[in-house]
Every structure is written in C-alpha cells, then in structure tokens.
Amino acid sequence: MAHFAEIVNGIVARVIVVSNADTASNGVEDGAIGAAFCHNLLGGEWVQTSYNGNIRFNYAGIGYTYDTARDAFIAPKPFASWVLDEATCRWGAPVPMPSEGGPWAWDEGTESWIAV
C-alpha cells in the first residue's frame, strides 16, 4: 500500500492509502503515477509520503507543511523557540534535553527543560 497527501496551499489537508497496483508501471512503483491516480479520482494536488520516512523526510500528517524547496513534510512548529534541523526536517529545542533524570517537559517561558 502507498500513502499520498493532498496539498492545499502548501498544507497537508488529508492522507489516503492507495493500492500498489494504482501506483506502478510494469511492477515498478512511481510516485508520479500514484499522484496522478489520486488527482484523477479526487482532484487536487497529491504527493507521496512514507511511514518509514524514506521519502520526504517525515510521514505527512494533517496540518503539516509540504516544503517544495526541501521536498519535505514538516510538522507544525511546537514552540516559537524551536529550530528546524535541516538534516531531518524536524523541530528541536534550542537546548538539548538532559540525558539523566526526568521525565522532562519543555518550558517555553524559560526556554529550558523542566522535570515533571
């Protein structure tokens, strides 16, 4: 099974599952074929996504951004202070989480990790 995300104004509106038979030519999967199948069936713009993150960095979720320049799905920014890791296209705290103690939660007011 293949997964495709509908993109509306750069944002993921929905994610659907498509049969591999509808995404392949001569038994070889092709994301463009699957995107065209989705478009012909439902209209709109469709981009393939993957549970294991082997394409487009992250599995698409509703509300994620599809960044065409990076060809990546990016989750909504969880906190104003967090920064995007260009290597993974995931958000991270500006301060590493402590490796001992915890459990830890991010406190945006102090921009630090607090034990909870």
PyMOL commands that place a pseudoatom at each C-alpha (Angstrom):
pseudoatom trace, name=CA, resn=MET, resi=1, chain=A, elem=C, hetatm=0, pos=[0.000, 0.000, 0.000]
pseudoatom trace, name=CA, resn=ALA, resi=2, chain=A, elem=C, hetatm=0, pos=[1.141, 3.513, -0.784]
pseudoatom trace, name=CA, resn=HIS, resi=3, chain=A, elem=C, hetatm=0, pos=[0.222, 6.721, 1.041]
pseudoatom trace, name=CA, resn=PHE, resi=4, chain=A, elem=C, hetatm=0, pos=[-0.486, 10.083, -0.558]
pseudoatom trace, name=CA, resn=ALA, resi=5, chain=A, elem=C, hetatm=0, pos=[-1.043, 13.511, 0.972]
pseudoatom trace, name=CA, resn=GLU, resi=6, chain=A, elem=C, hetatm=0, pos=[-3.334, 16.118, -0.520]
pseudoatom trace, name=CA, resn=ILE, resi=7, chain=A, elem=C, hetatm=0, pos=[-1.646, 19.524, -0.509]
pseudoatom trace, name=CA, resn=VAL, resi=8, chain=A, elem=C, hetatm=0, pos=[-3.778, 22.673, -0.310]
pseudoatom trace, name=CA, resn=ASN, resi=9, chain=A, elem=C, hetatm=0, pos=[-1.868, 25.965, -0.240]
pseudoatom trace, name=CA, resn=GLY, resi=10, chain=A, elem=C, hetatm=0, pos=[1.259, 24.158, 0.962]
pseudoatom trace, name=CA, resn=ILE, resi=11, chain=A, elem=C, hetatm=0, pos=[-0.523, 22.391, 3.846]
pseudoatom trace, name=CA, resn=VAL, resi=12, chain=A, elem=C, hetatm=0, pos=[-1.480, 18.717, 4.133]
pseudoatom trace, name=CA, resn=ALA, resi=13, chain=A, elem=C, hetatm=0, pos=[-5.272, 18.501, 4.087]
pseudoatom trace, name=CA, resn=ARG, resi=14, chain=A, elem=C, hetatm=0, pos=[-5.631, 14.705, 4.186]
pseudoatom trace, name=CA, resn=VAL, resi=15, chain=A, elem=C, hetatm=0, pos=[-3.682, 11.496, 3.741]
pseudoatom trace, name=CA, resn=ILE, resi=16, chain=A, elem=C, hetatm=0, pos=[-5.044, 8.449, 1.940]
pseudoatom trace, name=CA, resn=VAL, resi=17, chain=A, elem=C, hetatm=0, pos=[-3.952, 4.886, 1.202]
pseudoatom trace, name=CA, resn=VAL, resi=18, chain=A, elem=C, hetatm=0, pos=[-3.721, 3.720, -2.410]
pseudoatom trace, name=CA, resn=SER, resi=19, chain=A, elem=C, hetatm=0, pos=[-3.249, 0.223, -3.783]
pseudoatom trace, name=CA, resn=ASN, resi=20, chain=A, elem=C, hetatm=0, pos=[0.234, -0.505, -5.126]
pseudoatom trace, name=CA, resn=ALA, resi=21, chain=A, elem=C, hetatm=0, pos=[-1.426, -1.526, -8.391]
pseudoatom trace, name=CA, resn=ASP, resi=22, chain=A, elem=C, hetatm=0, pos=[-2.520, 2.109, -8.835]
pseudoatom trace, name=CA, resn=THR, resi=23, chain=A, elem=C, hetatm=0, pos=[0.978, 3.485, -8.299]
pseudoatom trace, name=CA, resn=ALA, resi=24, chain=A, elem=C, hetatm=0, pos=[3.072, 1.276, -10.557]
pseudoatom trace, name=CA, resn=SER, resi=25, chain=A, elem=C, hetatm=0, pos=[4.062, 0.755, -14.162]
pseudoatom trace, name=CA, resn=ASN, resi=26, chain=A, elem=C, hetatm=0, pos=[5.330, -2.698, -15.108]
pseudoatom trace, name=CA, resn=GLY, resi=27, chain=A, elem=C, hetatm=0, pos=[5.503, -3.569, -11.421]
pseudoatom trace, name=CA, resn=VAL, resi=28, chain=A, elem=C, hetatm=0, pos=[7.722, -0.577, -10.521]
pseudoatom trace, name=CA, resn=GLU, resi=29, chain=A, elem=C, hetatm=0, pos=[6.228, 1.900, -8.068]
pseudoatom trace, name=CA, resn=ASP, resi=30, chain=A, elem=C, hetatm=0, pos=[6.260, 5.502, -9.255]
pseudoatom trace, name=CA, resn=GLY, resi=31, chain=A, elem=C, hetatm=0, pos=[5.040, 8.349, -7.049]
pseudoatom trace, name=CA, resn=ALA, resi=32, chain=A, elem=C, hetatm=0, pos=[4.020, 10.404, -10.075]
pseudoatom trace, name=CA, resn=ILE, resi=33, chain=A, elem=C, hetatm=0, pos=[1.683, 7.626, -11.250]
pseudoatom trace, name=CA, resn=GLY, resi=34, chain=A, elem=C, hetatm=0, pos=[0.115, 7.420, -7.788]
pseudoatom trace, name=CA, resn=ALA, resi=35, chain=A, elem=C, hetatm=0, pos=[-0.243, 11.202, -7.562]
pseudoatom trace, name=CA, resn=ALA, resi=36, chain=A, elem=C, hetatm=0, pos=[-1.938, 11.268, -10.962]
pseudoatom trace, name=CA, resn=PHE, resi=37, chain=A, elem=C, hetatm=0, pos=[-4.269, 8.434, -9.876]
pseudoatom trace, name=CA, resn=CYS, resi=38, chain=A, elem=C, hetatm=0, pos=[-5.265, 10.426, -6.764]
pseudoatom trace, name=CA, resn=HIS, resi=39, chain=A, elem=C, hetatm=0, pos=[-5.764, 13.592, -8.806]
pseudoatom trace, name=CA, resn=ASN, resi=40, chain=A, elem=C, hetatm=0, pos=[-7.920, 11.806, -11.384]
pseudoatom trace, name=CA, resn=LEU, resi=41, chain=A, elem=C, hetatm=0, pos=[-10.007, 10.203, -8.625]
pseudoatom trace, name=CA, resn=LEU, resi=42, chain=A, elem=C, hetatm=0, pos=[-10.347, 13.129, -6.194]
pseudoatom trace, name=CA, resn=GLY, resi=43, chain=A, elem=C, hetatm=0, pos=[-8.901, 16.236, -7.841]
pseudoatom trace, name=CA, resn=GLY, resi=44, chain=A, elem=C, hetatm=0, pos=[-6.306, 18.405, -6.162]
pseudoatom trace, name=CA, resn=GLU, resi=45, chain=A, elem=C, hetatm=0, pos=[-2.547, 18.133, -5.737]
pseudoatom trace, name=CA, resn=TRP, resi=46, chain=A, elem=C, hetatm=0, pos=[-1.134, 14.897, -4.276]
pseudoatom trace, name=CA, resn=VAL, resi=47, chain=A, elem=C, hetatm=0, pos=[2.351, 13.972, -3.052]
pseudoatom trace, name=CA, resn=GLN, resi=48, chain=A, elem=C, hetatm=0, pos=[3.513, 10.546, -1.912]
pseudoatom trace, name=CA, resn=THR, resi=49, chain=A, elem=C, hetatm=0, pos=[4.504, 10.086, 1.716]
pseudoatom trace, name=CA, resn=SER, resi=50, chain=A, elem=C, hetatm=0, pos=[6.019, 7.148, 3.593]
pseudoatom trace, name=CA, resn=TYR, resi=51, chain=A, elem=C, hetatm=0, pos=[5.536, 5.727, 7.098]
pseudoatom trace, name=CA, resn=ASN, resi=52, chain=A, elem=C, hetatm=0, pos=[9.222, 4.914, 7.398]
pseudoatom trace, name=CA, resn=GLY, resi=53, chain=A, elem=C, hetatm=0, pos=[10.345, 8.374, 6.261]
pseudoatom trace, name=CA, resn=ASN, resi=54, chain=A, elem=C, hetatm=0, pos=[12.405, 7.081, 3.346]
pseudoatom trace, name=CA, resn=ILE, resi=55, chain=A, elem=C, hetatm=0, pos=[10.933, 9.805, 1.128]
pseudoatom trace, name=CA, resn=ARG, resi=56, chain=A, elem=C, hetatm=0, pos=[10.305, 13.441, 2.009]
pseudoatom trace, name=CA, resn=PHE, resi=57, chain=A, elem=C, hetatm=0, pos=[11.905, 13.066, 5.466]
pseudoatom trace, name=CA, resn=ASN, resi=58, chain=A, elem=C, hetatm=0, pos=[8.710, 12.595, 7.514]
pseudoatom trace, name=CA, resn=TYR, resi=59, chain=A, elem=C, hetatm=0, pos=[5.338, 10.906, 7.171]
pseudoatom trace, name=CA, resn=ALA, resi=60, chain=A, elem=C, hetatm=0, pos=[2.778, 13.563, 6.277]
pseudoatom trace, name=CA, resn=GLY, resi=61, chain=A, elem=C, hetatm=0, pos=[0.159, 14.470, 8.836]
pseudoatom trace, name=CA, resn=ILE, resi=62, chain=A, elem=C, hetatm=0, pos=[-2.852, 16.731, 8.545]
pseudoatom trace, name=CA, resn=GLY, resi=63, chain=A, elem=C, hetatm=0, pos=[-1.653, 20.291, 9.161]
pseudoatom trace, name=CA, resn=TYR, resi=64, chain=A, elem=C, hetatm=0, pos=[1.952, 19.563, 8.156]
pseudoatom trace, name=CA, resn=THR, resi=65, chain=A, elem=C, hetatm=0, pos=[3.629, 21.850, 5.649]
pseudoatom trace, name=CA, resn=TYR, resi=66, chain=A, elem=C, hetatm=0, pos=[4.860, 20.459, 2.353]
pseudoatom trace, name=CA, resn=ASP, resi=67, chain=A, elem=C, hetatm=0, pos=[8.040, 22.396, 1.608]
pseudoatom trace, name=CA, resn=THR, resi=68, chain=A, elem=C, hetatm=0, pos=[8.623, 22.126, -2.132]
pseudoatom trace, name=CA, resn=ALA, resi=69, chain=A, elem=C, hetatm=0, pos=[12.165, 23.533, -1.952]
pseudoatom trace, name=CA, resn=ARG, resi=70, chain=A, elem=C, hetatm=0, pos=[13.234, 20.835, 0.529]
pseudoatom trace, name=CA, resn=ASP, resi=71, chain=A, elem=C, hetatm=0, pos=[10.794, 18.248, -0.905]
pseudoatom trace, name=CA, resn=ALA, resi=72, chain=A, elem=C, hetatm=0, pos=[9.873, 17.556, 2.708]
pseudoatom trace, name=CA, resn=PHE, resi=73, chain=A, elem=C, hetatm=0, pos=[6.882, 17.252, 5.006]
pseudoatom trace, name=CA, resn=ILE, resi=74, chain=A, elem=C, hetatm=0, pos=[7.409, 19.363, 8.124]
pseudoatom trace, name=CA, resn=ALA, resi=75, chain=A, elem=C, hetatm=0, pos=[5.283, 19.156, 11.280]
pseudoatom trace, name=CA, resn=PRO, resi=76, chain=A, elem=C, hetatm=0, pos=[3.830, 22.346, 12.750]
pseudoatom trace, name=CA, resn=LYS, resi=77, chain=A, elem=C, hetatm=0, pos=[6.368, 24.172, 14.907]
pseudoatom trace, name=CA, resn=PRO, resi=78, chain=A, elem=C, hetatm=0, pos=[5.668, 23.095, 18.507]
pseudoatom trace, name=CA, resn=PHE, resi=79, chain=A, elem=C, hetatm=0, pos=[7.231, 26.121, 20.225]
pseudoatom trace, name=CA, resn=ALA, resi=80, chain=A, elem=C, hetatm=0, pos=[8.350, 29.542, 18.986]
pseudoatom trace, name=CA, resn=SER, resi=81, chain=A, elem=C, hetatm=0, pos=[11.914, 28.988, 20.200]
pseudoatom trace, name=CA, resn=TRP, resi=82, chain=A, elem=C, hetatm=0, pos=[12.459, 25.628, 18.481]
pseudoatom trace, name=CA, resn=VAL, resi=83, chain=A, elem=C, hetatm=0, pos=[14.606, 25.403, 15.371]
pseudoatom trace, name=CA, resn=LEU, resi=84, chain=A, elem=C, hetatm=0, pos=[14.354, 23.238, 12.278]
pseudoatom trace, name=CA, resn=ASP, resi=85, chain=A, elem=C, hetatm=0, pos=[17.082, 20.636, 11.837]
pseudoatom trace, name=CA, resn=GLU, resi=86, chain=A, elem=C, hetatm=0, pos=[17.855, 20.851, 8.120]
pseudoatom trace, name=CA, resn=ALA, resi=87, chain=A, elem=C, hetatm=0, pos=[19.231, 17.300, 8.068]
pseudoatom trace, name=CA, resn=THR, resi=88, chain=A, elem=C, hetatm=0, pos=[15.995, 15.726, 9.349]
pseudoatom trace, name=CA, resn=CYS, resi=89, chain=A, elem=C, hetatm=0, pos=[13.368, 18.455, 8.737]
pseudoatom trace, name=CA, resn=ARG, resi=90, chain=A, elem=C, hetatm=0, pos=[12.264, 18.033, 12.355]
pseudoatom trace, name=CA, resn=TRP, resi=91, chain=A, elem=C, hetatm=0, pos=[11.914, 20.661, 15.063]
pseudoatom trace, name=CA, resn=GLY, resi=92, chain=A, elem=C, hetatm=0, pos=[14.224, 20.609, 18.043]
pseudoatom trace, name=CA, resn=ALA, resi=93, chain=A, elem=C, hetatm=0, pos=[14.668, 22.555, 21.242]
pseudoatom trace, name=CA, resn=PRO, resi=94, chain=A, elem=C, hetatm=0, pos=[17.407, 25.196, 21.264]
pseudoatom trace, name=CA, resn=VAL, resi=95, chain=A, elem=C, hetatm=0, pos=[18.796, 23.449, 24.369]
pseudoatom trace, name=CA, resn=PRO, resi=96, chain=A, elem=C, hetatm=0, pos=[19.400, 19.686, 24.413]
pseudoatom trace, name=CA, resn=MET, resi=97, chain=A, elem=C, hetatm=0, pos=[17.173, 17.667, 26.732]
pseudoatom trace, name=CA, resn=PRO, resi=98, chain=A, elem=C, hetatm=0, pos=[19.088, 16.439, 29.802]
pseudoatom trace, name=CA, resn=SER, resi=99, chain=A, elem=C, hetatm=0, pos=[20.191, 12.825, 29.486]
pseudoatom trace, name=CA, resn=GLU, resi=100, chain=A, elem=C, hetatm=0, pos=[19.629, 11.993, 33.156]
pseudoatom trace, name=CA, resn=GLY, resi=101, chain=A, elem=C, hetatm=0, pos=[16.680, 12.384, 35.496]
pseudoatom trace, name=CA, resn=GLY, resi=102, chain=A, elem=C, hetatm=0, pos=[13.339, 13.374, 34.136]
pseudoatom trace, name=CA, resn=PRO, resi=103, chain=A, elem=C, hetatm=0, pos=[10.910, 12.782, 32.677]
pseudoatom trace, name=CA, resn=TRP, resi=104, chain=A, elem=C, hetatm=0, pos=[11.353, 16.177, 31.045]
pseudoatom trace, name=CA, resn=ALA, resi=105, chain=A, elem=C, hetatm=0, pos=[8.998, 18.707, 29.507]
pseudoatom trace, name=CA, resn=TRP, resi=106, chain=A, elem=C, hetatm=0, pos=[9.876, 21.824, 27.557]
pseudoatom trace, name=CA, resn=ASP, resi=107, chain=A, elem=C, hetatm=0, pos=[9.051, 25.135, 29.277]
pseudoatom trace, name=CA, resn=GLU, resi=108, chain=A, elem=C, hetatm=0, pos=[8.747, 27.802, 26.606]
pseudoatom trace, name=CA, resn=GLY, resi=109, chain=A, elem=C, hetatm=0, pos=[8.649, 30.643, 29.165]
pseudoatom trace, name=CA, resn=THR, resi=110, chain=A, elem=C, hetatm=0, pos=[12.157, 29.881, 30.394]
pseudoatom trace, name=CA, resn=GLU, resi=111, chain=A, elem=C, hetatm=0, pos=[13.304, 28.131, 27.209]
pseudoatom trace, name=CA, resn=SER, resi=112, chain=A, elem=C, hetatm=0, pos=[14.533, 25.209, 29.278]
pseudoatom trace, name=CA, resn=TRP, resi=113, chain=A, elem=C, hetatm=0, pos=[13.686, 21.625, 30.198]
pseudoatom trace, name=CA, resn=ILE, resi=114, chain=A, elem=C, hetatm=0, pos=[11.907, 21.040, 33.496]
pseudoatom trace, name=CA, resn=ALA, resi=115, chain=A, elem=C, hetatm=0, pos=[11.436, 17.784, 35.379]
pseudoatom trace, name=CA, resn=VAL, resi=116, chain=A, elem=C, hetatm=0, pos=[7.826, 16.698, 35.542]
for i in range(1, 116): cmd.bond("trace and resi %d" % i, "trace and resi %d" % (i + 1))
show_as sticks, trace
zoom trace
